Amino acid sequence: MSFKKIVLRLARNPGIPNGDAERGYVITAPITPDGQIDLDAWRTHRKDAIVIRFDPDPAEHADGWLTHRGSHWYIHYDEDHEGPDEPAYRLGDHRFERGEYITIRHREAEPLTYQITDIADA
């Protein structure tokens, strides 16, 4: 098991034709050698699977944890003002490698697509 630090930046989306490299997430999670989230390692090291949301607006900055319920992954925040848990679509099916895309729904708005721009050992 290897923890990786994965940087996601807002990709091209409807109304955001050029994306926005200043908005995104940094996810630290256990990743298997074939690039997927290691569910068993996550179960053992949940507290180490952290997520940081970044944005030019300081009010949008938040930190939380990667959580799993049923077959779905979420980003959980512990402060009410940080918003509700954010679903990450099919996160368990994704390969985490540079250039791949991940969809996350932020604050119950329309889901947005993010591109993996960096992945490194944590």
Secondary structure, DSSP 4 states (H G I P E B T S, - for coil): -EEEEEEEEE--BTTBTT-EEEEEEEEEEEE-TTSSB-HHHHHHSGGG-EEEEE-SSGGG-EEEEEEEETTEEEEEESSGGG-S-EEETTGGG----TT-EEEEE-TTS-EEEEEEEEEEE-
